[in-house]
Amino acid sequence: MASPIAATAPYWVPALSMLMIYRRVRRNFGVQPWRPVRSGIRLGVLVLVAAMLCALGALQPSLALGLGIGATLGALLGLLALKHTHVAWRDDQRTYTPNPWIGGALAALLVGRIAWRYTHEGFAATQAPSALTMAMATVLIGYSLVYVIGLMVQMRRLAAERAATSASTPPVEL
């Protein structure tokens, strides 16, 4: 007999996936507030997932090429996205405006691969991962790692610039 969790998985797994995709897409458009704690947690999770993908590449050499190409493409996209991201102070809070085209393209890649895998291969837990799926996963992980680290650097630079300008301006006497 199947457990209640396994029996209901066809209902909650797609719903959870759509929630995660919605959150990812929402972060790609408009001015976003900088949340350093959330970014630090995200960075920690990304490093852990990247380490697991590296271990997978070592254990399954047939996936190593896809993982390497995906990570390289993801890192290059992350650098390109950082070049087109604007950071600024808004209402005494650090904010950033990501490039919607790059983030939107990656979100479309993610949705497209999930839809393809669901309609053509299914989500069987016993299925071995394909090199294409792992390459796309590493594109997203590589992009996210480079982007989060780059944003952290830009936000520290922004805070340092503001501290330097506020320290160099003399106080106004009334």
N, C-alpha and C positions, 0 to 999 in steps of 0.2 A: 504494500500500500504506500502511495506517495505521501510525503509530508504536506501539511497545509501550505507551507511556504512554496514548495515546488509546484503544487497544484494551482496556486494563484499567480505564479510567475508570469504567465502570458498576459496578465492584466496589468500588473504593477511595473514590470520591467520596461515596457514601452512608455508608460506614463512617466516613470523616473527619467528615462532617456530623454524624453521631450522636455522635461523641466530643466535638465542639465544643458540641453541645446539652447533652450530659450535664454537661460542665464548667460551662456557664452555669447550668443548673438547680441544680447542687450549690452554687454560690455564693449562692443565694437563700435557703438554709435554715440555721438554726442560727448559732452564734457563729463568726465568721470572724476569723482573725488578720489584722492589718494588715501588709501587705507594701509598704512605700513604693517600693521599686525597681520591683516589678512594676506597681504603680499608675502610676508615672511612665511606664513603657514603654507601658502600656495607654493612658494619656492621649495620648502622642505618636502612637500608631497611630490613635486615634479622631480626633484633630485632622487627620491626614493624610486619612483616609477622609471626614471632613466637608468638607474642602477639595475633594476629588475630586467629592463629591456636589454641592457648590455650582457647580463648573465644569460638571458635567453639566446642571444646571438652566439655566445660562447658554447652553449649546450646544443644548439641546433644550427650547425654551420650553413644549412640551406637558407636560413633567414638572415644571416649576417650581412650579405650584400644589400638586401632591401633595408635593413636597419641602418646601415652606414649611409646609404644614399638618402634615405628619409631624414636622418639627423642632419646631414649636411645641408639639404634643401631647407629644412626647418630653420637652421641657424642663419642661413642667408636671408630668408624671409623675415626673420626676427630683426636682423640688422637693418633691412630695408624699411620695416615698419617703424623702428626707432627713429630712423632718419626723417620720417614723415609724421612723427608724433609731436604735438605741441604741449609743453608744460608751462603752467603759469599759476600765479596766486589769484584766487577769486574768493572774495569775502573772507579773507584771512585763512584760507585753506588752500593747500596745494592741490591742483587739479591737472588732469592731462586729457588731451583730445586725441584719441587714436585715429589712424587712417581707416576709414570705413571700408575701403575697397579690399585691402589686404585681409582684414578680419572677416569681411563678408565672404571672400573667396575661400578662406579656410573653413568657415562655417558651412559653406555649400559643399565643400569636399567631404567634410564629416557627415553631413546629412545624406549626401549622395552615396557614400560608402555604406552607411548603416542601412539605407533603403535597399541598396543592391544586395547586401549580405542577407537581409531579412527576406527579400522576395525570391532570391535565387538559391541561397544556401541554408537559410534558416538559422536559428540561434542555438543549435544543439551544443550542449556543454562538452560532448565528447569530440567535437570537431577540432582538428588541428588548425592552428593559425596559419593563414596563407602569408606568403612573402609580401603581397600587395597590401594586405591589412596591416602588417607590422610596419611596412614602409610609411603608410599613411599615419599610423599612430606615432611613429618617430618624427614625422614632419611636424605634427601638432605639439609633441613634447619638446622637440628642439626649438621650435618657434617660441613656445611659451617660456622656456628656460632663458633664452637670450633676451626676450622682451621684458620679462620680470626683472632680471638682473640689470638690464639697461635702464629701465624705469627707476629702479632704486638708485642707480648712480646719478641719473638726471635730477631726481628729487632731492638728493643730498646736495648736489651742486646748486640747485635753486634755493634751498634753505641757507646754504653758506653765502650765496650772493646777497640774499636779503639781510642776513646778519651783518655782513660787511658794509652794506649801504646804510643800515640803521646805526651802526657804530661810528661811521665816518661823518654823519650829519650831526651838527651841534644841536642841543635842545633849544627850543624856542622859548624865550623869556617873555612873560606877559607884563 
